[in-house]
Amino acid sequence: MEPPSRAAALGSARALTGAGVALVALFTLSFAVGAALGFTDEAWMEAQLVALGQRGGAAAVGALIAALLVVDLALPVPSSVVMTASGWALGAVGGAAVNLAGSMGGALLGYGLCRRFGEPAFRRLVGAQDLPAVRRFFEGSGAWAILLSRAVPMLTETMSCLAGLGAMPLGRFTALSLAGTLPVATVYAWAGATAGAGAGVGWALVVAFGLPAAGYGVLRLLGVGGAGGP
């Protein structure tokens, strides 16, 4: 017979794996459809932003980029391309602000929808008995999962939805998402502002992963990021 602690850990792993696989499959399908239709083509995306900027100016570009990052929750938006183009079109500071606003909007939308409407779907896909295990995970180790997923397409949306399903407190989710998203939004905007919309930003991912970890340390010092945080 498994010890209670080990059984609980196995239950959490099974529940998270099941829910995560279902969500990733959904997001992957959306991305595949978008790619087949040409929506993920970098050159096409940049051309649309340039054309919009010529017609409506920086405000129109900023509004479109923010909207694209919000709907990235469900649509196949090439977020790294969009966030880099944001810095190219709006500058490092303006691009970072728009990137942060759009990314946080998408994260909060995914969290809110899954917290409000996701439980019935979870029960059908994974099983009602595993929902408490997901909630235990987000009470304990969920902070790192939220922080470090912010730089990874599809994983960002998946973890936001799982946090909603896991009933992570809104204040804690918002603080952790902000700490993880701010470095990503800033690094991509800076890369676009300094090297252009088509800049290669693979190196930036290293920074974007490292800074959230530092942000988590600050949150823990403030008493926000731990299991007992708000």
N, C-alpha and C positions, 0 to 999 in steps of 0.2 A: 504494500500500500504506500502511495506517495505521501511524504510529509506535507502538511497543509501549506507551508510556504512554497514548496516546490510545485505543488498542484496549482496554486494560485498563479505562480509565474508562468507555468505552462499554459494555463487558461488565458492569461493576458497575451502571451505570444501567439496563441492560436487565433484569438479574436482579432488582434491587430493585423495579423497576416491575412486573414480572410477578408476583413474590411478593406485593408490596403490594396490587396490584389484586385478586388472589385472596383475600387475607385480608380486605380491606375489603368485598368482595362478600359474603363469608361473614358478617361481623359485621353488615352492613347488612340482609341477609336475616333474621338473628335479630331485629334491632331492629324490622323491619317486621312480623314475625309477632307480636312482643310488643305493638306499638302497636295492631295489629288486635284483639288480645284485651283491650286496655285496661290493660296492665301499666305503660305509661309515663305514665299520667295523673297529673299532679302532685297534684291534689286527693285522688285515691284513695290515693296513696302516703302523703301526710301524714296522712290519716285512719287508715290502718293503723298508723302509728307512734304516733299519739295513743292509739288503742285499746290497743295493746300496752303503752304506758307506764302506762296506768291499771290494767292487769291485773298486769303484772310488774315495773314500776318501771324506773328508769334502766338497771340492769344488763341487763335484757331488751332494751331499745331499743338499747343499745350493741352487744350481741351480734348483733342482727338487722342493724344498719347495717353492721357489719364483715363479716358473712356476705354481705350484698347486694353490697358492693364487691368481694368476692372473686369471686363468681359473675358479676359484670359482665363477666368475661372472655368468657363465652359466652351470657349471658342479657341481654335488653334492659332493663337497670336504668338509670333516669335518674340517673346518678351525681351530677350537679350538684345536683339536687333533694335526693337522699339526704344528701349532704355538708352542704348548707345546713341541712337539718332536724336533722342531728346537732348542730350548734352551738346551734340553737334548743332542743333537748331536753336536751342534756348540758352546755351552756356552751361557751365558747370553747376552754378548755384540754381538757376531756374530749372535746368533739367533734373537736378537732384530732387527739387521740391515737387515737380510734377511726377517724377518716378515714385517718390514716396507716397504721394497722395493716391495715385492710381493703384499701386500695389497694396497699400493698406485697405483701400476700398474693396478690392477683390478679396483680400483675406477675410475682412469682416463680413462681406456678403456670403462667402462660403461657410464661414463659421455660423452665421445667423440662420441661413437656410437649413443647414444640417442639424443644428440644434432644435429648430422649430419643426422641421418636416422630415428629418432623416431617419428617425428611430423606426418607423414602420418598415422602410426599405431595408434597414440594417437587420431587423428581425427576420425578414423574408430571406435575405441573402446569406446571412451568417448564422443567425439563431438568437433567440431572446436570451438564452442562458449565458451568452458571451458578452452582453452589453456591460454588466458590472465590471468585467475584466478590463475593458477598454477604459472605463472611468477610473479604475484603480491606477492604470498606467499613467493617465494624465494628471492624477493627483500626486504622483511621485516623479517619474522620469520624463514626463512629457515636455518639460522646459527645454531640454537639449534638442528634442525632436523638432519643436517649433523653431528654435533659433537656427539650427543648422540646415533646415530644409528650405530656408528663404532663398538660397542661391541656386536651387535645383528645380528646373521646370518640371511640372507635373507633381513632383513631390511636395512642392509648396501648396498646391491646391489640395492634395490628398491629406496632408497633415492639418490644414485648416478645417477641412470637413471632419476629420477624425476628432479634432479638438471640440468641435460643436457636438458631435455624437457623444463624446466623453464628458460633456457638461463641464469642461474647464471653465472656471469663472471668467466672465467677460473682461474684467479689469486685468487679470493675469495674462490672458491670451493677447490682449491689446498691447500690454507692456512688452511681452516677449516678442511679439511680431514686430513691434516698432524697433526693438533693439537689434533684431535680425535683419530687418528690411532696410534700415537707414544706411548701413555700410554698402549693401548691394546697390541701392539706388544711387548713392554718391559715387561709388567706383565706376559704374557704367557711365554715368553722366560725365564724370571727369575724363574718362577714356574717349568719349565721343567729342568732348569739347577740345581736347588736345590733339587727337589723332584723326578725327573725322568720323562720319557716320558708319563707314565700313571698317572701323578699326578692329583688329583682332584683340580680343579681351580675355583670352584664356588665362593669362597671368592674373587678371583681375579676380578670378574666382578664388584664388588662394587667399587674397586679401579679404574677399567677401566672406570666406569661411572663418578666417581668423578673428576678424573684428567682432562678429557676433559673440564669440566665446568670451572676449573681453567685456562686451556689453552685459553678458550674463553674470560675470563676476561682479560688475557694478550693481546689477539688480539684486543679487544675493546680499550684498552689503547693505542695500536699502531695504531688505526684507520683502522684496516683491517677487523674486524668481523662485523661491522655494515652494515646497509643497503646501505650506501654510499660508502662502501669499494670497492677495486679494483675487 
